[in-house]
């Protein structure tokens, strides 16, 4: 069978100067990774007055995320990029305040709630299939996927909102990503975490669009709208300590975190999976045969999920090669250890999940796409070898939700449609918060 190696960002083969580093980071931060990060597990080097540790081994990542997580905070750069949009929400908070928000959100992602949302996932996929089937030429599939994923997180958060314009929300998210997701030269300077990172007028307008949409839903509930069994209701009823409720601003910012992160990462993963299946018709046929065998033409339900074995292998292998958060930054707030070596207060750790998942020490032919890596008998026994949603206490709260959604939407689309790659086309992966195809993902779509 033909070996399939999907496109990947370039790797650095020589040290870069400051201006070169800034240029690469602005285009796509994942391209800053040196070739050595895929062969060794830790590379430490000075950079503008501090030591930066690039970590790509399971033990090294575990040391930061799980062994001594209180010694590390999200890097000042990440904080300055996210806080103008998300305030002190779960993605930017630390310490006791982070624990309060995590505790408030956790019940929204238990297994029973996720399974109850499977019909919404299937319906979102059916709507996306209708939209994609109407294309009469190769066209970008990502808008339909984004709308499908956004409809699912919308159902999880609000049950049935009356005034939630998905087109406007998506446009605002794109504007925010375009500005906040691009590294500036000033971001490389060792500035204090509280140093503001100013937004341009278009990004401020987009932020207002997002905040207003969420606040409308909050005000309706506060004004006496019927209580609903959704994530917004959980946050409205959550206690922040001493019997106090979370403020409306706290709730707004956490809901925005879920709206942005909760659909963007899933939609992009599904897009990459569809590109890969379009490149390998044999795998595409196998996914289609599996879902038809499991569910026939009926909508997928939670009862079907355990039988979508190969479909979930495709999802996992896609997340290995294209993890939602390829790089994560942390900064030490006190002296600590990374395995047997000391890390000093102020040191920066670059947690390179992208390099971990393509590491030559741990994965045979690591750049090759092979869904059999995730067959039951082949899955990695070390849980820290595959971490598409991070690890330790701050691992993504919605990882189970995302995996379920990706499998349901992928299976539903493949049952109805056949995807193929336009002649001569190859996507170029760039990191703009997430790892996405630059300029979209045009595929040819036909009804089965």
N, C-alpha and C positions, 0 to 999 in steps of 0.2 A: 504494500500500500504506500502511496506517496506520502513522504514526510511533509508536514505543513508547519512552517515557521512564520507566524504573523508578524507584521511590522513592529519595530521597536524603536525607541529614541536612541540617538547616538550616545556613546560613552567616551569620556575624556581619556586620552592616552598620554597626556603630558600636563604638568601643572599650569594653571591659568593665573594671569595677573588680576589685579583688582578690577580694572575696567572690563576685561574679558569675562570675569566672573559675573559682574553686574549685567552684562549683555546677555549671557546665557540664562541667568536667573530670570530676567525679565521675559524672555521668550518661553522658557519651560524649565522650572527648577530641577526636574528629574534628570535633565541633561548634564547637570553639574557632577553627577556621580562618576568617579573614575573607574576604569576597568578593574582596578585592584579590589574595589568593593564587592565584586562578584567572585573573587577568588580568596580573599581574606575576610575576617569577621570584624575587624576594628582598624580604622585608620585615624590617627590623631595627628593634628598639625595646628600650628599657630595661625590665627587669622584676625587681623586688626585688634591686637591687644588681648586676645583670649584664645583658649585652646578649643578646637572643634573636633569632636569625636564622631566619625561616620561609622555607624554600627549596622552590620548586616548579618550577624550570626544569631541563632536562637537564644543562646545563653546571654549574650550581650544585651539583646532587646529585653529579655526577661529581667535582667539586673536593673534596668531603668524603670520598666513598667510595672513590675510585680515585686521584686525583692526589696526595693527601698523607694517606693513611689513618692513618699512624702519629701524626699530630697530633691525632687525635680518638679519644676513648673513648666507650663507651656511657654515656649520662647517668647521674649518681648516682641519679636517681629510678628508672630502669629497673633498675639494679643492686640497689637496695634492695628493689624489688618481686619480682625473680626469685631472688635468692640464697637467701632462706629456703626455697625449694622446690628449686632446682636447684644450689645450692652454687657451686663454681667450674667448672661444666661449660662446654661449647663456647659456649653462648648468653651467658655472663657473663664468661668468661675473656678475657684480653688478652695481647699479647706472645708470648713463646716458649711459654708454657703453652697458649695458644690454638692455636698452630701445631702442637704435639704432638697435640692432640685432633683438629684438622682432618685432619691426616695419617692418623691412625688410622681416621677415619670414611670418608674419601674412597673407598677401594676398595669400600665397601659400596654405593656409588651409581653404579658404572660401568654402562654400557649393558647389558652381558650380564646382570648381576644383576637389573636392573630388568625386562628382558624375561622372565627366568625366573620372575618373580613375577606375570606377567599372568594365569596360570590362577587364582592366589589372588584377584586382583582381580575376575575374572569370577565366581568362586564366591561371594565376599563380596557382590557385586551381586545374584546370584541369590537368596541368602538374604534380602537386604533386600527384593527384589521380592516374595518369599513373604509377608514380614511386612506390607508395605504393601498387598498385594492383599487381606489379611484385614480391612482397615479397612472398616467399613460406613457411614462418614460422614467428613466433613472432619476430619482429625486431624493433629497435628504429625508431619511426616515426618523431623525431625532425629534422633530416637533411632535409627531404622533406619539412617540414613546414618552416624551416629557408630559404630554397631556394625560396619557394613561396613568403614569405614575403619580402625577399630581392629583388626579381624581381619587386615587386610592388613599393617599395621605390625607386628603380633604375629608374623606369619609371617616377615617380613623380619628381625626381631630374634632370634627364638627358635626358628624352624623349626616346632616343634610342642610348645608348653609344656603341661605337665600340669595346672597349677594357676594359671590366669590368668583370674580372674573378670571378664569384660568389663563386666558390669553394675556391680559394685563399683568397678572402675577408672573408669568413666565418671562415676559419682556423685562419686567423690573428685576427679576433675578439675574437675567443675562447682563443687564446693565451693571448691576452690583458686582457680579463676577468679573466683568471686563475691567473694572477699575480696582477693586480690592484684591483681585487675584493676581495682579501683575506686580512683580517686585520693582521697587524704585531704588535708585542708587542710595538714597538716604536711609533705606531700610537696612543697609549693610553696616551702618555706623552703630557703635555700641551705645545707643541712646537708652535712657530709662524707659521702663515699660509704660509709664503713664504719659510719655510724650505723645501728643495727639497726631494722628495721621489724617489729614484733612481730605474730605471728599469734594469732588467737583460738583457743579450744579446739577448735572444729569444724574449722578449717583445719588445726590440728596433727594431729588425728585423721586427716583426709584425707591429709595428707602421709605419715603413718605407713603408711596403707593402700597408697599408691603405692610407698613405699620397700620395704616388706616384700615386695610382689609381685615386684619386680625382684630383691631380694636372694635370694629363694628359688631363682630360676633361676640366679643366679651361683653359689650354694653347691653346687647340683647339679653344675655343670660342674667346679668346683674339687674336688669329692669324687670325680671320676673318671667322670662321665657321658660317654657317647660324644661325641666331637668332631663338631660340625656345621658346615655351610657357611652361616653366617648372621652378622649384624652383631655379635651378642654374642660369638661366637667370635673375630671380628676384634679386638674390643676387649680380650678376654682375652689375646690373643697380642701385642698392640701393645706397643711399647717406649716408655718415657717419657724416654729419655735415659740414657747411661752404662749401658745394658743392663738398666735396671730396668723392671719391668712397671707398667702403670697399676694403682693400688690398686683394691680392690673398691668403695670409696666413689666414686672417680673414674668407674669404669665404671657404677655405679648411677646417678649423677647425669646422665651422658651418655645412658644408656638412657632415663631419665625425660624428658630433653629431647626425645628422638625420639618417645617415646610421646605426649607432650602436643602438641608442635608438629607431629609427623608425621601425625597423623590429624585433629586439630581443623580445621586450615586447609583441608584437602582436602574434608572433609565439608561445611563451610560453603559452599565454592565450588560444590559439586554442588547443594546446596540452593538457592542463588541461581539457578543455571542452570535447575533444574527449575521454579522460580517463573516465570522469564522465558519458558520454553517453554510453561508452562501458560497464560500470558497471550497467547501468540502461537501458536495451533494450527497455522498454516501452517509455522512453523519446526519445531514439534514433529513434524509429519508428515514434514518433510524429513529430520530426524535419523533417524526410524524407518525411512524408506525407504532411507537410506544404509546403516544397519547391516544391514538385511535383504539388501540388494544385495551387501554385502561378505561377510557371514558366513552368511546364511540363518538357520537356527535353531541352528547349532552354537555352542558356547562361543567367545568371542573369544580369539584368540591374538596373539602379538607380530607375526605375519605380516600380520594384518588392520590393524594400527595405521596404516600409511602411507596407507591408503585411507579412513580416517575423517576426511576433509578438513573437511566442514562441521561435524561434531561438535566438532572441535578449534577451529574458528573460534568456536563458541558458548562453549567453555571460555575462550578467550583474551579475548573481549569481556566475559565475566563477570568475569574477573580484572582487566580494565581498570577497570570501574566499581566493583568490590568487591574491591580488593586485600587479600590476607590480613593484611598489616601496613600499615594506612593511613598511620600516622605512626611515625617512628623518631627517637629522640633521641640526639644526640651532644654531647660537651663537649670543647672544645679544651684540651689539656694543655700547649700552647705557642702562641706567636704563629704564625699561618699565613695563607694566602690563600684566599678564596672568589672564584674568578675574579680580577678585577682589584682587589678590595677586601680590606682587612686584617681578619682576625678575631683578637681578642686571647685570650690564655690565660684560661680561665674562661668564655668565651662559650659559649652553647648554640645548637646548630643543630637545628631541627625539620625533618626530612626528610619533606616532605609528598607521598608518592607518590599519595595520594588526589587531591590538587590537580593534580599533574603529569598524571595520567591523564584529568582533566576540564578541562584548561587550554584557554582560548579561543584562545590563540596557536598551539597545536599540533594541535588536533583540531576539525574542523568539527562543529558541533552536538554539543559534547562530552558532554552529559548524555543524549543519545539512544543507545539500544542498537542497534548495527548490526553484525552479524557479518561483513558484507562488508569492514569495515576490515581484517580479518585474512586476506582472500583473498591468494593469493600475489602478485598484482600490486599490492596496496594496502598491504601491511604497511609500517610505518614503517621508513625506511632508517637512521635514527639509533637505535642500540640503547638509548640512554639515555632514549628517549621512553616505553618500555614496560618497567617494572621491577617486576612483581608480587612478585618474590622478592628484591628488593634488588639491589645491584651491588657491584663491587669484590671484594677478597679475601674479605670476609665475607658475600658473597651466600649465600643458602640452599643448603646442601650437597645437599638433597633435592629441588631444583626439578624435575629431570627425572622423578624418581619420582612427584611430586605431579601433574605434567601427564599422565603416562601413566595413573595411577590414575583421575584425574578423567574422562578420555576413556572409559576402559573401563567404569567404573561408570555414567556417564551414558548411554552407548550401550546397555548391557545393560538398564538400567531402562526406557529409552524403547522398546525392542523389545517388552517384555512389558506395559507399563502406559501408560495415558493419564492425564495430570494436568490438572486444571482448578482455577481459583481460586474459592473460595467467594464468593458474591455480596456485594459491599460490602467485601471484605477487601483491605487493603493493608499489607504488612509495614513496620515502622519500623526502619531500620538503626541499630544502636548499636555503639560500639566498646567491647568488654570484652576487651582483648588483641587479639582479632580483630574483624572487622566482621560482626556477626551480626544476624539478625532478632530484635527484642526480643520475648520471650515465645514464641519458637518460630515454626514455619512451617507452619500448617495448610493442607493442600491436599486436594482431592477426588481419589481414586485409583480407577481402573477398569481391569479387565483389557482388553487389546486383543482 
